[in-house]
C-alpha cells in the first residue's frame, strides 16, 4: 500500500477536483462551447480519442482518469450511453499505451535493458500503432452508432454516474453561456490539464506532484466558485464513492501480488519455466510464443517497467539463443504486456477506470473481448512480420 500510495493519491485527487468543476456548472458550459465550435458530435469524439491516443502512445495511462467524467457527460449529451463516454478516454489510452512507439515505461526500459538504441525500429512500431488505433476507433464508433439508433443495445444505460451531473438536452447545452466566474474556472481547469501534461516532461513530475496539482486546483476552484470550506469538503467526500475507493485500494492489492512473488523468489521460477517451451518452438513462431509468455507474466507483474526489468534480462539472451532479434523480443514484450492490461483484473488502473463509470467488470469484459482478440490478431501478424524481416537493429 505504501509503495502504491502516490498512484492512489493521483487517482483520488483529480476525481475530487473534477467534481468541483462539475458542481459549479463549468464543465457543462464548457461542453456546450465545444459542441458549438465543432458542430458535429462525431468530430468531437474523434478529436478526444486522437488526443488520448497520442498521449497514451507516450506512456500516459493513469493521467487520463480525470477526463472520464467529462467524456461521459459529453457522451450522454450527444445521445450516447455511459460506456461510450468511458471508451472515449479509456480505450485509446490503453491501446496506445500497449503499442505506442514512444512509451517510456515499456519500449524505453526494455530497449535499454536489451542493449538497443532508444526508440529504434520506430517506423515498424508506428505502423502497428496506427492499425490498432484505427481498429479501436472503428469498434467504438460502431457501438456508439448502434446505441444511438437503438438505446436498448446499451450495456450500461444513460444515467450519469457523477454525483454532480444530470442528463441534459443537447440543444439546451449548446445554448448556455458561461458566467465570468465559470470562464475563470474553465481557464483554471485548462491550465491544470496543461500543467499535468507539461510537468512530467519539463519538470520531471511524478504521481505525487500531479496529485498535489489537482488537489490545489480543486481547492482553489471551490473558492472561486463561491463555496465555503464545508461545501468544498462535502464535494470532495461525495466524489469518492465506494466503487472508486475499492478500485483505488485494488491498486495497492495488485502491487501486493508482485511483492509476494518477488520476495518469495517465486517470480523468477515462473518466468524461467515459461521461457523453456520457447526453445522448442519453430523460429517462425517463436516471437508469438514469447508474446503469449509475456501476456501470462503480466498477470503476475501488472507493471510495464516492472515486467521489463524482470523479464527482459531473460528474454533478450533467449532471443539470441533461438535466433530471434532482440528488437523482435522487445516488440513481443511490449505487445504481451500492454494488450493484456485491457482484461486482467490484477491491473488496478483498469479497475479504477471502470469503477468511475460504474461499469462492472463482467459487463466490460463481454464488451471488450471481440476487440481484444482483433488486436491480438494484429499483434501476431506483426510479430510474424518482424521475425521474417529480422527486425533490427539487433
Backbone torsions as a table, in degrees:
resi	resn	phi	psi	omega
1	UNK	NA	-40.0	-179.6
2	UNK	-63.9	-43.2	179.4
3	UNK	-64.5	-30.8	-176.5
4	UNK	-90.8	-5.3	-172.3
5	UNK	-58.5	-41.5	178.1
6	UNK	-57.3	-42.1	179.0
7	UNK	-68.0	-40.2	-179.4
8	UNK	-62.6	-41.9	177.1
9	UNK	-67.6	-36.0	178.7
10	UNK	-65.4	-23.7	176.2
11	UNK	-80.7	-47.6	-172.5
12	UNK	-72.1	-42.8	-175.5
13	UNK	-64.5	-46.5	177.3
14	UNK	-63.0	-34.7	178.6
15	UNK	-63.1	-45.6	-179.7
16	UNK	-65.3	-44.0	-179.3
17	UNK	-64.2	-42.4	179.9
18	UNK	-62.0	-35.6	178.7
19	UNK	-65.7	-30.9	174.5
20	UNK	-62.5	-46.3	179.7
21	UNK	-64.3	-36.6	178.7
22	UNK	-68.0	-45.6	-178.9
23	UNK	-58.2	-37.1	-176.7
24	UNK	-73.9	-8.3	-178.2
25	UNK	85.6	-0.7	-177.5
26	UNK	-64.3	-43.8	-178.1
27	UNK	-61.5	-43.3	-178.7
28	UNK	-62.0	-44.9	179.1
29	UNK	-67.3	-34.8	178.3
30	UNK	-66.6	-39.4	176.4
31	UNK	-62.3	-41.6	177.6
32	UNK	-59.6	-41.3	177.8
33	UNK	-64.1	-41.7	178.8
34	UNK	-61.4	-44.3	-178.2
35	UNK	-67.8	-37.5	176.9
36	UNK	-66.2	-35.3	-176.8
37	UNK	-75.6	-43.1	-174.4
38	UNK	-89.8	-20.6	177.8
39	UNK	69.0	-45.6	-176.3
40	UNK	-106.1	131.5	178.7
41	UNK	-67.7	-27.2	177.9
42	UNK	-65.8	-38.3	177.5
43	UNK	-65.0	-41.8	177.9
44	UNK	-60.0	-46.8	-178.9
45	UNK	-63.1	-44.9	-179.6
46	UNK	-64.2	-41.5	179.3
47	UNK	-61.9	-42.8	178.3
48	UNK	-63.4	-46.2	-178.7
49	UNK	-64.5	-38.4	179.4
50	UNK	-65.6	-40.5	178.8
51	UNK	-60.9	-48.9	-178.2
52	UNK	-70.3	-30.6	177.8
53	UNK	-67.1	-42.4	180.0
54	UNK	-65.3	-41.4	179.3
55	UNK	-71.2	-37.1	178.1
56	UNK	-64.5	-33.5	179.1
57	UNK	-63.2	-22.7	179.6
58	UNK	-94.5	-2.1	175.9
59	UNK	113.4	2.9	178.8
60	UNK	-76.1	132.6	176.4
61	UNK	-141.4	-69.0	178.4
62	UNK	-62.9	-26.2	-175.9
63	UNK	-62.2	-20.0	-176.4
64	UNK	-92.5	-2.9	-179.0
65	UNK	-55.0	-41.1	-178.7
66	UNK	-62.2	-17.8	-176.8
67	UNK	-84.5	-10.8	-175.6
68	UNK	-61.3	-48.6	179.0
69	UNK	-58.7	-39.3	178.5
70	UNK	-64.0	-45.1	-179.2
71	UNK	-64.5	-37.7	177.8
72	UNK	-64.1	-42.0	178.0
73	UNK	-61.4	-44.4	178.3
74	UNK	-61.2	-43.1	-179.4
75	UNK	-61.0	-47.0	-178.1
76	UNK	-66.4	-39.9	179.6
77	UNK	-64.2	-34.5	-179.4
78	UNK	-83.1	1.0	176.2
79	UNK	96.1	10.0	178.0
80	UNK	-100.8	-178.1	-176.6
81	UNK	-103.0	-176.6	-178.4
82	UNK	-63.5	-39.5	-178.9
83	UNK	-59.1	-41.8	179.0
84	UNK	-61.0	-43.5	178.5
85	UNK	-60.2	-43.3	177.0
86	UNK	-62.0	-44.2	-175.8
87	UNK	-66.1	-32.2	-179.1
88	UNK	-58.2	-33.7	179.5
89	UNK	-95.8	-49.5	-168.6
90	UNK	-68.2	-51.1	-170.0
91	UNK	-70.5	-46.1	175.6
92	UNK	-61.0	-34.7	178.8
93	UNK	-63.9	-51.2	-175.6
94	UNK	-68.5	-43.4	-179.1
95	UNK	-65.4	-42.4	179.9
96	UNK	-68.9	-36.1	174.6
97	UNK	-61.1	-38.7	-176.7
98	UNK	-67.3	-38.1	-173.0
99	UNK	-120.6	4.5	-173.7
100	UNK	-60.1	133.7	-178.0
101	UNK	-72.4	-16.4	-176.6
102	UNK	-117.2	21.3	-176.8
103	UNK	-67.0	115.3	-176.2
104	UNK	-73.4	-22.5	-175.3
105	UNK	-87.1	-23.0	-178.3
106	UNK	-114.7	-62.6	-176.0
107	UNK	-62.2	-51.8	-175.8
108	UNK	-62.1	-46.2	-178.7
109	UNK	-66.4	-45.9	-177.3
110	UNK	-65.7	-41.7	178.8
111	UNK	-66.6	-37.5	178.0
112	UNK	-63.3	-43.8	179.0
113	UNK	-65.9	-34.6	-177.0
114	UNK	-83.3	-2.3	178.7
115	UNK	75.3	29.4	-179.6
116	UNK	-105.0	154.7	176.2
117	UNK	-61.1	141.7	-177.7
118	UNK	-61.0	128.9	177.7
119	UNK	59.3	31.6	174.0
120	UNK	-73.4	165.6	-174.9
121	UNK	58.3	37.8	-174.6
122	UNK	-62.9	-45.1	-175.9
123	UNK	-59.3	-41.2	-180.0
124	UNK	-63.1	-42.6	-179.2
125	UNK	-69.3	-38.5	177.8
126	UNK	-61.4	-40.3	178.3
127	UNK	-60.1	-44.7	177.4
128	UNK	-61.8	-43.1	-178.5
129	UNK	-61.5	-44.6	-179.0
130	UNK	-63.3	-44.7	-179.3
131	UNK	-63.7	-47.2	-177.9
132	UNK	-65.6	-40.5	178.1
133	UNK	-66.4	-38.8	178.3
134	UNK	-62.1	-45.2	178.4
135	UNK	-63.1	-41.9	-178.7
136	UNK	-63.6	-47.3	-179.8
137	UNK	-63.9	-40.6	177.3
138	UNK	-60.8	-42.3	-178.4
139	UNK	-65.5	-39.3	178.6
140	UNK	-68.1	-46.9	178.9
141	UNK	-61.4	-37.1	179.2
142	UNK	-61.1	-46.6	178.6
143	UNK	-66.6	-42.9	-178.5
144	UNK	-60.7	-44.5	179.5
145	UNK	-64.3	-37.3	179.9
146	UNK	-66.2	-41.5	-179.7
147	UNK	-67.6	-40.8	-178.8
148	UNK	-66.9	-35.6	179.4
149	UNK	-75.2	-33.9	-178.4
150	UNK	-142.3	94.3	-177.3
151	UNK	-56.5	-21.4	179.3
152	UNK	-68.3	-14.9	178.4
153	UNK	-78.7	-8.9	-178.3
154	UNK	-64.4	140.7	178.7
155	UNK	-97.3	-7.3	-176.3
156	UNK	-125.2	-23.3	-174.1
157	UNK	92.8	-174.6	-169.7
158	UNK	-125.6	24.3	179.3
159	UNK	-98.6	122.2	-177.6
160	UNK	-65.4	125.2	-178.3
161	UNK	-75.6	-11.7	-179.5
162	UNK	-67.6	141.4	-179.3
163	UNK	-69.8	-14.4	-173.7
164	UNK	-114.2	-0.9	-172.1
165	UNK	-109.2	159.3	175.3
166	UNK	-141.1	168.3	-179.9
167	UNK	-82.8	131.7	-174.9
168	UNK	-125.9	162.2	174.6
169	UNK	-84.1	138.6	-174.2
170	UNK	-64.1	-36.1	179.5
171	UNK	-67.6	-37.8	177.5
172	UNK	-64.2	-40.2	-179.7
173	UNK	-65.1	-42.8	-179.5
174	UNK	-61.6	-34.1	-174.6
175	UNK	-81.6	-14.9	-175.7
176	UNK	-74.0	143.4	178.3
177	UNK	-118.9	149.9	-177.7
178	UNK	-79.1	146.2	169.1
179	UNK	-80.3	170.2	178.8
180	UNK	-60.7	-41.8	179.2
181	UNK	-61.4	-41.4	-179.0
182	UNK	-71.3	-31.9	174.9
183	UNK	-63.2	-40.9	177.0
184	UNK	-63.3	-42.7	179.4
185	UNK	-65.2	-39.1	177.9
186	UNK	-63.0	-42.4	177.8
187	UNK	-61.7	-41.4	178.4
188	UNK	-62.8	-42.0	-180.0
189	UNK	-63.9	-43.2	-179.9
190	UNK	-66.7	-39.4	177.4
191	UNK	-63.3	-42.7	177.8
192	UNK	-60.3	-43.0	179.8
193	UNK	-63.4	-43.4	179.4
194	UNK	-64.5	-43.7	179.1
195	UNK	-62.4	-35.0	177.7
196	UNK	-62.9	-34.5	179.7
197	UNK	-80.2	-39.3	-175.6
198	UNK	-78.9	-37.1	-174.9
199	UNK	-52.0	-52.8	-179.3
200	UNK	-62.8	-30.9	-177.7
201	UNK	-82.6	-46.5	-172.8
202	UNK	-86.4	-39.6	-172.5
203	UNK	-115.3	8.5	177.2
204	UNK	59.1	39.0	178.1
205	UNK	-69.4	150.3	172.8
206	UNK	-113.7	-163.9	-178.5
207	UNK	-64.6	-36.3	-178.4
208	UNK	-64.2	-42.2	-179.8
209	UNK	-66.5	-38.9	179.2
210	UNK	-66.9	-39.7	176.8
211	UNK	-61.0	-44.1	179.5
212	UNK	-64.2	-38.0	178.5
213	UNK	-58.7	-48.9	-177.9
214	UNK	-70.9	-33.4	177.1
215	UNK	-62.0	-47.8	178.0
216	UNK	-64.5	-39.6	179.6
217	UNK	-62.4	-42.8	180.0
218	UNK	-65.4	-41.7	178.9
219	UNK	-64.4	-45.5	178.9
220	UNK	-65.2	-37.6	178.6
221	UNK	-62.7	-39.0	177.5
222	UNK	-62.4	-39.4	178.2
223	UNK	-66.0	-46.9	179.8
224	UNK	-62.7	-35.5	-179.6
225	UNK	-72.3	-10.3	178.7
226	UNK	90.7	15.3	180.0
227	UNK	-82.5	147.2	172.3
228	UNK	-85.7	176.4	-175.8
229	UNK	-59.2	-40.6	-178.6
230	UNK	-63.7	-41.1	-179.5
231	UNK	-65.9	-42.6	179.3
232	UNK	-60.9	-46.6	179.2
233	UNK	-63.2	-37.7	179.7
234	UNK	-62.9	-43.6	179.1
235	UNK	-64.4	-42.9	179.2
236	UNK	-58.0	-50.4	-176.2
237	UNK	-65.7	-41.3	179.8
238	UNK	-65.0	-29.4	-178.7
239	UNK	-69.8	-26.8	-179.9
240	UNK	-88.8	77.3	-179.6
241	UNK	-69.6	162.4	178.2
242	UNK	-54.5	-39.6	-179.8
243	UNK	-61.5	-42.5	-178.7
244	UNK	-68.4	-41.1	179.6
245	UNK	-65.6	-40.5	177.4
246	UNK	-62.2	-45.8	179.0
247	UNK	-61.8	-38.6	180.0
248	UNK	-65.4	-44.2	178.9
249	UNK	-67.1	-25.4	177.0
250	UNK	-63.8	-26.6	176.0
251	UNK	-60.7	-45.3	177.5
252	UNK	-66.5	-40.7	179.4
253	UNK	-64.2	-40.3	179.4
254	UNK	-63.8	-39.2	176.9
255	UNK	-62.1	-33.6	-179.1
256	UNK	-61.8	-31.7	179.2
257	UNK	-60.1	-50.1	-178.4
258	UNK	-69.0	-33.2	178.9
259	UNK	-63.7	-47.4	-179.3
260	UNK	-62.4	-45.4	-178.6
261	UNK	-64.9	-36.8	-179.3
262	UNK	-73.6	-49.8	-178.3
263	UNK	-64.6	-30.1	179.7
264	UNK	-86.0	5.1	-179.4
265	UNK	58.0	30.7	180.0
266	UNK	-91.5	-33.5	-171.6
267	UNK	-62.8	-46.2	-179.3
268	UNK	-62.3	-36.3	178.8
269	UNK	-64.8	-42.9	179.1
270	UNK	-62.1	-47.5	-177.3
271	UNK	-65.4	-41.2	178.7
272	UNK	-62.0	-43.2	179.9
273	UNK	-63.9	-37.7	179.3
274	UNK	-70.7	-26.8	-177.3
275	UNK	-79.1	-23.1	-176.6
276	UNK	-60.1	-46.5	-179.7
277	UNK	-61.5	-23.3	-178.6
278	UNK	-62.1	-28.6	179.5
279	UNK	-69.9	-19.0	-176.6
280	UNK	-94.5	-8.5	-176.1
281	UNK	-86.0	138.2	175.3
282	UNK	-53.7	146.2	-173.8
283	UNK	-57.6	-32.5	-178.3
284	UNK	-66.2	-23.9	-178.8
285	UNK	-112.7	6.1	-176.1
286	UNK	-64.8	-36.3	-179.5
287	UNK	-65.7	-38.6	177.9
288	UNK	-66.0	-39.3	176.3
289	UNK	-62.2	-39.8	177.6
290	UNK	-67.1	-36.1	177.5
291	UNK	-59.7	-47.5	-178.7
292	UNK	-69.7	-32.2	175.2
293	UNK	-62.7	-45.0	178.7
294	UNK	-66.1	-33.4	177.6
295	UNK	-62.7	-41.3	178.0
296	UNK	-67.7	-41.5	178.7
297	UNK	-58.7	-35.2	-175.7
298	UNK	-66.0	-25.5	176.8
299	UNK	-63.4	-35.1	-177.7
300	UNK	-89.9	-28.8	-179.5
301	UNK	-127.4	78.8	-176.1
302	UNK	-78.6	55.1	178.8
303	UNK	-143.0	125.5	-177.5
304	UNK	-59.7	-55.0	-178.6
305	UNK	-67.4	-36.7	179.0
306	UNK	-64.2	-44.2	179.9
307	UNK	-67.4	-37.9	177.7
308	UNK	-61.6	-43.2	-178.9
309	UNK	-63.8	-36.6	-176.3
310	UNK	-82.1	-42.1	-169.5
311	UNK	-94.6	-34.7	-173.6
312	UNK	-65.5	-32.2	173.7
313	UNK	-61.1	-20.3	176.4
314	UNK	-92.7	-45.4	-172.9
315	UNK	-73.3	-33.4	-179.1
316	UNK	-65.1	-51.1	175.6
317	UNK	-63.6	-35.0	178.2
318	UNK	-61.5	-38.1	176.9
319	UNK	-60.1	-40.0	178.2
320	UNK	-62.3	-40.5	-176.3
321	UNK	-67.3	-42.3	-174.5
322	UNK	-89.4	1.2	175.7
323	UNK	87.7	19.0	177.1
324	UNK	-99.4	146.9	176.1
325	UNK	-73.2	149.9	179.4
326	UNK	-65.8	-30.0	178.0
327	UNK	-62.7	-40.8	177.4
328	UNK	-65.2	-37.5	177.7
329	UNK	-63.5	-37.2	178.1
330	UNK	-66.7	-41.5	177.6
331	UNK	-62.1	-42.1	178.9
332	UNK	-62.7	-41.1	176.9
333	UNK	-63.2	-47.5	-176.3
334	UNK	-60.2	-46.9	-178.1
335	UNK	-69.7	-40.4	179.5
336	UNK	-65.3	-41.6	177.9
337	UNK	-68.5	-48.3	-169.4
338	UNK	-72.8	-46.6	-173.9
339	UNK	-67.4	-34.5	-180.0
340	UNK	-70.7	-17.2	174.6
341	UNK	-58.3	-23.7	-177.8
342	UNK	-73.1	-15.2	-171.6
343	UNK	-131.5	-20.1	-172.2
344	UNK	-80.0	132.3	-178.4
345	UNK	-74.4	-11.8	178.3
346	UNK	-80.7	-5.2	178.9
347	UNK	-91.0	104.4	-172.6
348	UNK	-60.0	-33.7	-177.8
349	UNK	-64.1	-37.5	175.9
350	UNK	-59.0	-45.4	-179.0
351	UNK	-63.7	-37.7	179.3
352	UNK	-61.8	-48.5	-177.8
353	UNK	-58.4	-49.5	-176.5
354	UNK	-73.2	-25.6	177.9
355	UNK	-69.5	-38.3	179.0
356	UNK	-59.9	-40.1	179.5
357	UNK	-84.7	-2.5	-177.7
358	UNK	55.8	43.7	174.3
359	UNK	-103.2	121.7	-178.0
360	UNK	-74.0	156.1	-173.1
361	UNK	-60.7	-39.7	-179.2
362	UNK	-62.8	-43.8	178.4
363	UNK	-62.9	-43.7	-179.6
364	UNK	-63.1	-44.4	-177.5
365	UNK	-62.5	-42.2	178.6
366	UNK	-60.8	-35.0	-179.8
367	UNK	-75.0	-39.9	-167.9
368	UNK	-87.1	-21.3	-173.1
369	UNK	-58.7	-43.6	177.6
370	UNK	-58.1	-43.5	177.7
371	UNK	-64.3	-41.9	-179.1
372	UNK	-59.0	-44.8	-178.7
373	UNK	-69.1	-32.2	173.2
374	UNK	-61.0	-44.2	-178.9
375	UNK	-69.6	-34.5	174.7
376	UNK	-62.3	-39.1	176.4
377	UNK	-61.1	-43.5	176.8
378	UNK	-61.7	-41.1	179.5
379	UNK	-61.6	-44.2	-178.6
380	UNK	-65.4	-43.9	177.9
381	UNK	-62.4	-41.7	179.9
382	UNK	-62.7	-40.7	-179.0
383	UNK	-71.3	-35.5	173.8
384	UNK	-62.2	-41.8	177.9
385	UNK	-64.9	-42.3	179.5
386	UNK	-62.5	-38.1	178.3
387	UNK	-68.1	-42.9	-178.1
388	UNK	-65.1	-39.7	-176.9
389	UNK	-90.6	1.4	-179.1
390	UNK	50.3	62.3	-175.7
391	UNK	-52.9	128.2	-178.3
392	UNK	-129.0	-174.9	-0.3
393	UNK	-63.6	158.3	-168.9
394	UNK	-82.1	NA	NA
